[in-house]
Amino acid sequence: MAGVITVILMLSFIGIWIWLWDRRHVKKFDALARLPMEDREDT
């Protein structure tokens, strides 16, 4: 049973990793990563 849970968790991790590195998400995450560095006029 522990082996099955390990495989399920490993596949979940790999699935999330692939989803995050999808080109659409990489562009979105790059934009969000630059957000704190941008100047704001209202502060």
C-alpha distance matrix in Angstrom:
0.0 3.8 5.4 5.2 6.5 8.7 10.1 10.8 12.5 14.3 15.6 16.7 18.5 20.2 21.2 22.8 24.5 26.0 27.1 28.8 30.6 32.0 35.8 36.5 34.3 35.6 39.2 38.3 36.5 39.5 41.9 40.0 39.9 43.7 44.3 44.9 47.4 49.6 52.8 53.2 56.7 56.1 55.3
3.8 0.0 3.8 5.5 5.2 6.1 8.7 9.9 10.6 12.2 14.3 15.3 16.4 18.3 19.9 21.1 22.4 24.3 25.6 26.9 28.7 30.5 34.2 35.0 32.6 33.7 37.3 36.5 34.4 37.2 39.7 37.8 37.4 41.2 41.9 42.2 44.7 47.1 50.2 50.8 54.4 53.8 52.8
5.4 3.8 0.0 3.8 5.4 5.0 6.2 8.6 9.9 10.5 12.3 14.2 15.3 16.5 18.2 20.0 21.0 22.5 24.2 25.7 27.1 28.7 32.5 33.6 31.4 32.3 36.0 35.6 33.6 36.2 39.0 37.3 36.9 40.6 41.7 42.2 44.4 46.8 50.1 50.9 54.5 54.2 53.3
5.2 5.5 3.8 0.0 3.8 5.4 5.2 6.2 8.6 9.8 10.6 12.2 14.2 15.4 16.4 18.4 19.9 21.1 22.4 24.3 25.9 27.2 30.9 31.8 29.8 31.1 34.7 34.0 32.4 35.3 37.8 36.2 36.1 39.9 40.7 41.5 43.9 46.0 49.3 49.9 53.4 53.0 52.4
6.5 5.2 5.4 3.8 0.0 3.8 5.5 5.1 6.1 8.5 9.9 10.4 12.2 14.2 15.2 16.4 18.2 19.9 20.9 22.4 24.4 25.9 29.7 30.3 28.0 29.3 32.8 31.9 30.1 33.0 35.4 33.6 33.5 37.3 37.9 38.6 41.1 43.2 46.4 46.9 50.4 49.9 49.2
8.7 6.1 5.0 5.4 3.8 0.0 3.8 5.5 5.2 6.1 8.6 9.8 10.5 12.3 14.1 15.4 16.4 18.3 19.9 21.1 22.7 24.5 28.2 29.2 26.9 27.7 31.4 30.8 28.7 31.4 34.1 32.4 31.9 35.7 36.7 37.2 39.5 41.8 45.1 45.9 49.5 49.2 48.3
10.1 8.7 6.2 5.2 5.5 3.8 0.0 3.8 5.5 5.0 6.1 8.5 9.8 10.5 12.1 14.2 15.2 16.4 18.1 19.9 21.1 22.6 26.3 27.5 25.5 26.5 30.1 29.8 28.1 30.8 33.5 32.1 31.9 35.5 36.7 37.6 39.7 41.8 45.3 46.1 49.7 49.6 49.0
10.8 9.9 8.6 6.2 5.1 5.5 3.8 0.0 3.8 5.5 5.2 6.1 8.6 10.0 10.4 12.2 14.2 15.3 16.3 18.3 20.1 21.2 25.0 25.7 23.7 25.1 28.6 27.9 26.4 29.4 31.8 30.2 30.4 34.1 34.9 35.9 38.3 40.2 43.6 44.1 47.6 47.3 46.9
12.5 10.6 9.9 8.6 6.1 5.2 5.5 3.8 0.0 3.8 5.5 5.0 6.1 8.6 9.7 10.5 12.2 14.2 15.2 16.4 18.4 20.1 23.9 24.5 22.1 23.2 26.8 25.9 24.1 27.0 29.4 27.7 27.6 31.3 32.1 32.9 35.3 37.4 40.7 41.3 44.9 44.6 43.9
14.3 12.2 10.5 9.8 8.5 6.1 5.0 5.5 3.8 0.0 3.8 5.4 5.1 6.2 8.6 10.0 10.5 12.3 14.2 15.4 16.7 18.6 22.2 23.5 21.2 21.9 25.6 25.3 23.4 25.9 28.7 27.4 26.9 30.6 31.8 32.7 34.7 36.9 40.4 41.4 45.0 45.0 44.3
15.6 14.3 12.3 10.6 9.9 8.6 6.1 5.2 5.5 3.8 0.0 3.8 5.4 5.1 6.0 8.6 9.7 10.5 12.1 14.2 15.4 16.6 20.4 21.4 19.6 20.7 24.3 24.1 22.7 25.4 28.0 26.9 26.9 30.5 31.7 33.0 35.0 36.9 40.4 41.2 44.8 44.9 44.5
16.7 15.3 14.2 12.2 10.4 9.8 8.5 6.1 5.0 5.4 3.8 0.0 3.8 5.5 5.0 6.2 8.5 9.9 10.5 12.2 14.3 15.5 19.3 19.8 17.6 19.1 22.5 21.8 20.4 23.4 25.7 24.3 24.6 28.2 29.0 30.3 32.6 34.3 37.8 38.4 41.8 41.7 41.4
18.5 16.4 15.3 14.2 12.2 10.5 9.8 8.6 6.1 5.1 5.4 3.8 0.0 3.8 5.4 5.2 6.1 8.7 9.9 10.6 12.4 14.5 18.1 19.0 16.4 17.2 20.9 20.4 18.4 21.1 23.8 22.3 22.1 25.8 26.9 27.9 30.0 32.0 35.5 36.4 40.0 40.1 39.5
20.2 18.3 16.5 15.4 14.2 12.3 10.5 10.0 8.6 6.2 5.1 5.5 3.8 0.0 3.8 5.5 5.0 6.1 8.5 9.9 10.6 12.4 16.1 17.5 15.5 16.1 19.8 19.9 18.3 20.7 23.6 22.7 22.5 26.0 27.5 28.8 30.5 32.5 36.1 37.2 40.8 41.1 40.8
21.2 19.9 18.2 16.4 15.2 14.1 12.1 10.4 9.7 8.6 6.0 5.0 5.4 3.8 0.0 3.8 5.4 5.2 6.1 8.6 10.1 10.8 14.6 15.5 13.7 15.2 18.6 18.4 17.4 20.1 22.6 21.8 22.2 25.6 26.7 28.5 30.4 31.9 35.5 36.3 39.7 40.0 39.9
22.8 21.1 20.0 18.4 16.4 15.4 14.2 12.2 10.5 10.0 8.6 6.2 5.2 5.5 3.8 0.0 3.8 5.5 5.0 6.1 8.7 10.0 13.7 14.0 11.5 13.0 16.4 15.7 14.3 17.3 19.6 18.5 18.9 22.4 23.4 24.9 27.0 28.6 32.1 32.8 36.3 36.5 36.3
24.5 22.4 21.0 19.9 18.2 16.4 15.2 14.2 12.2 10.5 9.7 8.5 6.1 5.0 5.4 3.8 0.0 3.8 5.4 5.2 6.3 8.8 12.2 13.5 11.0 11.4 15.1 15.2 13.4 15.7 18.6 17.8 17.6 21.0 22.6 24.1 25.7 27.5 31.2 32.3 35.9 36.4 36.1
26.0 24.3 22.5 21.1 19.9 18.3 16.4 15.3 14.2 12.3 10.5 9.9 8.7 6.1 5.2 5.5 3.8 0.0 3.8 5.5 5.2 6.3 10.0 11.6 10.1 10.8 14.3 14.9 14.0 16.1 18.9 18.8 18.9 22.0 23.7 25.7 27.1 28.5 32.2 33.4 36.8 37.6 37.6
27.1 25.6 24.2 22.4 20.9 19.9 18.1 16.3 15.2 14.2 12.1 10.5 9.9 8.5 6.1 5.0 5.4 3.8 0.0 3.8 5.6 5.4 9.1 9.4 7.7 9.6 12.7 12.5 12.1 14.8 17.0 16.7 17.5 20.6 21.7 24.0 25.7 26.8 30.4 31.2 34.5 35.0 35.3
28.8 26.9 25.7 24.3 22.4 21.1 19.9 18.3 16.4 15.4 14.2 12.2 10.6 9.9 8.6 6.1 5.2 5.5 3.8 0.0 3.8 5.5 8.4 8.8 5.9 6.9 10.4 10.1 8.8 11.5 14.0 13.5 13.9 17.1 18.4 20.5 22.1 23.5 27.1 28.1 31.5 32.1 32.1
30.6 28.7 27.1 25.9 24.4 22.7 21.1 20.1 18.4 16.7 15.4 14.3 12.4 10.6 10.1 8.7 6.3 5.2 5.6 3.8 0.0 3.8 6.2 8.2 6.5 5.8 9.5 10.6 9.6 11.2 14.1 14.5 14.5 17.2 19.2 21.4 22.4 23.8 27.5 28.9 32.4 33.4 33.4
32.0 30.5 28.7 27.2 25.9 24.5 22.6 21.2 20.1 18.6 16.6 15.5 14.5 12.4 10.8 10.0 8.8 6.3 5.4 5.5 3.8 0.0 3.8 5.5 5.4 6.2 8.9 10.1 10.5 12.2 14.5 15.3 16.1 18.5 20.2 22.9 23.9 24.7 28.3 29.5 32.7 33.8 34.3
35.8 34.2 32.5 30.9 29.7 28.2 26.3 25.0 23.9 22.2 20.4 19.3 18.1 16.1 14.6 13.7 12.2 10.0 9.1 8.4 6.2 3.8 0.0 3.8 5.4 5.1 6.4 8.8 9.9 10.6 12.6 14.4 15.2 16.9 18.8 21.8 22.3 22.8 26.4 27.7 30.8 32.2 32.9
36.5 35.0 33.6 31.8 30.3 29.2 27.5 25.7 24.5 23.5 21.4 19.8 19.0 17.5 15.5 14.0 13.5 11.6 9.4 8.8 8.2 5.5 3.8 0.0 3.8 5.6 5.6 6.6 8.9 10.3 11.2 12.8 14.5 16.1 17.3 20.6 21.5 21.5 25.0 25.8 28.8 29.9 30.9
34.3 32.6 31.4 29.8 28.0 26.9 25.5 23.7 22.1 21.2 19.6 17.6 16.4 15.5 13.7 11.5 11.0 10.1 7.7 5.9 6.5 5.4 5.4 3.8 0.0 3.8 5.4 5.0 6.0 8.4 9.8 10.4 12.0 14.3 15.3 18.2 19.6 20.1 23.6 24.5 27.6 28.5 29.1
35.6 33.7 32.3 31.1 29.3 27.7 26.5 25.1 23.2 21.9 20.7 19.1 17.2 16.1 15.2 13.0 11.4 10.8 9.6 6.9 5.8 6.2 5.1 5.6 3.8 0.0 3.8 5.5 5.1 6.0 8.6 9.8 10.2 12.3 14.3 17.0 17.7 18.6 22.3 23.7 27.0 28.3 28.6
39.2 37.3 36.0 34.7 32.8 31.4 30.1 28.6 26.8 25.6 24.3 22.5 20.9 19.8 18.6 16.4 15.1 14.3 12.7 10.4 9.5 8.9 6.4 5.6 5.4 3.8 0.0 3.8 5.5 5.1 6.3 8.7 9.9 10.9 12.6 15.9 16.3 16.4 20.0 21.3 24.4 26.0 26.6
38.3 36.5 35.6 34.0 31.9 30.8 29.8 27.9 25.9 25.3 24.1 21.8 20.4 19.9 18.4 15.7 15.2 14.9 12.5 10.1 10.6 10.1 8.8 6.6 5.0 5.5 3.8 0.0 3.8 5.5 5.2 6.3 8.6 10.1 10.8 14.1 15.4 15.4 18.8 19.6 22.7 23.7 24.4
36.5 34.4 33.6 32.4 30.1 28.7 28.1 26.4 24.1 23.4 22.7 20.4 18.4 18.3 17.4 14.3 13.4 14.0 12.1 8.8 9.6 10.5 9.9 8.9 6.0 5.1 5.5 3.8 0.0 3.8 5.4 4.9 6.0 8.7 9.8 12.4 13.8 14.7 18.3 19.4 22.9 23.8 23.9
39.5 37.2 36.2 35.3 33.0 31.4 30.8 29.4 27.0 25.9 25.4 23.4 21.1 20.7 20.1 17.3 15.7 16.1 14.8 11.5 11.2 12.2 10.6 10.3 8.4 6.0 5.1 5.5 3.8 0.0 3.8 5.4 5.0 6.4 8.8 11.4 11.8 12.7 16.5 18.2 21.7 23.1 23.2
41.9 39.7 39.0 37.8 35.4 34.1 33.5 31.8 29.4 28.7 28.0 25.7 23.8 23.6 22.6 19.6 18.6 18.9 17.0 14.0 14.1 14.5 12.6 11.2 9.8 8.6 6.3 5.2 5.4 3.8 0.0 3.8 5.4 5.3 6.4 9.9 10.4 10.4 13.9 15.2 18.5 19.9 20.4
40.0 37.8 37.3 36.2 33.6 32.4 32.1 30.2 27.7 27.4 26.9 24.3 22.3 22.7 21.8 18.5 17.8 18.8 16.7 13.5 14.5 15.3 14.4 12.8 10.4 9.8 8.7 6.3 4.9 5.4 3.8 0.0 3.8 5.4 5.1 8.0 9.9 10.4 13.8 14.6 18.1 18.9 19.0
39.9 37.4 36.9 36.1 33.5 31.9 31.9 30.4 27.6 26.9 26.9 24.6 22.1 22.5 22.2 18.9 17.6 18.9 17.5 13.9 14.5 16.1 15.2 14.5 12.0 10.2 9.9 8.6 6.0 5.0 5.4 3.8 0.0 3.8 5.5 7.0 8.2 10.0 13.6 15.3 19.0 20.0 19.5
43.7 41.2 40.6 39.9 37.3 35.7 35.5 34.1 31.3 30.6 30.5 28.2 25.8 26.0 25.6 22.4 21.0 22.0 20.6 17.1 17.2 18.5 16.9 16.1 14.3 12.3 10.9 10.1 8.7 6.4 5.3 5.4 3.8 0.0 3.8 5.7 5.5 6.7 10.5 12.6 16.2 17.8 17.4
44.3 41.9 41.7 40.7 37.9 36.7 36.7 34.9 32.1 31.8 31.7 29.0 26.9 27.5 26.7 23.4 22.6 23.7 21.7 18.4 19.2 20.2 18.8 17.3 15.3 14.3 12.6 10.8 9.8 8.8 6.4 5.1 5.5 3.8 0.0 3.8 5.4 5.5 8.8 9.9 13.5 14.6 14.4
44.9 42.2 42.2 41.5 38.6 37.2 37.6 35.9 32.9 32.7 33.0 30.3 27.9 28.8 28.5 24.9 24.1 25.7 24.0 20.5 21.4 22.9 21.8 20.6 18.2 17.0 15.9 14.1 12.4 11.4 9.9 8.0 7.0 5.7 3.8 0.0 3.8 5.6 8.1 9.4 13.2 14.0 12.8
47.4 44.7 44.4 43.9 41.1 39.5 39.7 38.3 35.3 34.7 35.0 32.6 30.0 30.5 30.4 27.0 25.7 27.1 25.7 22.1 22.4 23.9 22.3 21.5 19.6 17.7 16.3 15.4 13.8 11.8 10.4 9.9 8.2 5.5 5.4 3.8 0.0 3.8 6.6 9.3 12.9 14.6 13.4
49.6 47.1 46.8 46.0 43.2 41.8 41.8 40.2 37.4 36.9 36.9 34.3 32.0 32.5 31.9 28.6 27.5 28.5 26.8 23.5 23.8 24.7 22.8 21.5 20.1 18.6 16.4 15.4 14.7 12.7 10.4 10.4 10.0 6.7 5.5 5.6 3.8 0.0 3.8 6.4 9.8 12.1 11.7
52.8 50.2 50.1 49.3 46.4 45.1 45.3 43.6 40.7 40.4 40.4 37.8 35.5 36.1 35.5 32.1 31.2 32.2 30.4 27.1 27.5 28.3 26.4 25.0 23.6 22.3 20.0 18.8 18.3 16.5 13.9 13.8 13.6 10.5 8.8 8.1 6.6 3.8 0.0 3.8 6.6 9.2 8.8
53.2 50.8 50.9 49.9 46.9 45.9 46.1 44.1 41.3 41.4 41.2 38.4 36.4 37.2 36.3 32.8 32.3 33.4 31.2 28.1 28.9 29.5 27.7 25.8 24.5 23.7 21.3 19.6 19.4 18.2 15.2 14.6 15.3 12.6 9.9 9.4 9.3 6.4 3.8 0.0 3.8 5.7 6.1
56.7 54.4 54.5 53.4 50.4 49.5 49.7 47.6 44.9 45.0 44.8 41.8 40.0 40.8 39.7 36.3 35.9 36.8 34.5 31.5 32.4 32.7 30.8 28.8 27.6 27.0 24.4 22.7 22.9 21.7 18.5 18.1 19.0 16.2 13.5 13.2 12.9 9.8 6.6 3.8 0.0 3.8 5.7
56.1 53.8 54.2 53.0 49.9 49.2 49.6 47.3 44.6 45.0 44.9 41.7 40.1 41.1 40.0 36.5 36.4 37.6 35.0 32.1 33.4 33.8 32.2 29.9 28.5 28.3 26.0 23.7 23.8 23.1 19.9 18.9 20.0 17.8 14.6 14.0 14.6 12.1 9.2 5.7 3.8 0.0 3.8
55.3 52.8 53.3 52.4 49.2 48.3 49.0 46.9 43.9 44.3 44.5 41.4 39.5 40.8 39.9 36.3 36.1 37.6 35.3 32.1 33.4 34.3 32.9 30.9 29.1 28.6 26.6 24.4 23.9 23.2 20.4 19.0 19.5 17.4 14.4 12.8 13.4 11.7 8.8 6.1 5.7 3.8 0.0
